[in-house]
Amino acid sequence: MKEVVKMWSNTRMIILVALSAAIYAAFLIVFKGGIVLVPGITEVRPANVFPPVFGILFGPAGAWGAAIGNLIGDIFGGTMGIGSVFGFFGNFFLGFVPYKMWGAAWGLVSKDDMSQTTNSLKKLIAFEIIALVASAACAIVIAWYLDLAGIVPYAFLAITITVNNFAAAVVIGPILLALFYPRIKRWNLLWTDIMVKEDVSKGFAVQLGSTVMTIGALGGLIVGILVAVGAAGQEIYGFAGESGQVAVWLAVLPFLLMIVVASFMLSGQEQFVEEDLD
């Protein structure tokens, strides 16, 4: 995790934060008046394709850009509110999870080719899995808090945000990654071209970390929904039932802790192997 802090001492990484945030916020604001899913909370967001792509290409700068860009989108899009705080953290994970898992996706991304692009079927599969995990991680962070605050039922919001995030990334994400990568690489703006390996956390049990992150995100989504529907009488696509239930809060909390633990288990250093061999 130390690269999340260390990157702020690098001017080019700060510029990438600003660039990521500006692009993400601009597209969010454009679609704020589109199809509203939860008034004042979320709407159909094609812009959600950018955090996973920028996360993989720009590393921690992409994660910070997603968090800050979402906050800017809330401010200028008229949806700034109590949910914006956890919206900041949720969107941070939407960009953070992809770059942390890219080099540890169960061997789908070969050690011989860690390039941040979908130039093989295995990498395409890796991107889709990672995008789904990141989408769910973002969703349960936000939905857990808003349910606890008694604003929006967990079951409805968690599935809505997950689907909203993943739908944006599943088709367009790999295309953008394939289009952006050659240019970003040529301009030496990949996060692995800018940061030094020593400034990136080593992690521990990296492969296990991918599994823990996946269980934390998808497990929190599924178990949380089941408990919310069963114990609180919530509906997956409706506002029926009670929010603010202790049962839902307790059911999701262990999975949130797994996401945090996995964040320290995962590394990012393995993505420097190609450069080290040159």
PyMOL commands that set and color helices and strands:
alter all, ss='L'
color gray80, all
select helices_A, chain A and resi 2-9+11-30+46-58+60-77+83-102+121-148+154-170+172-186+191-194+197-199+206-231+246-265+269-277
alter helices_A, ss='H'
color red, helices_A
select strands_A, chain A and resi 36-38+42-43
alter strands_A, ss='S'
color yellow, strands_A
deselect
rebuild
show_as cartoon
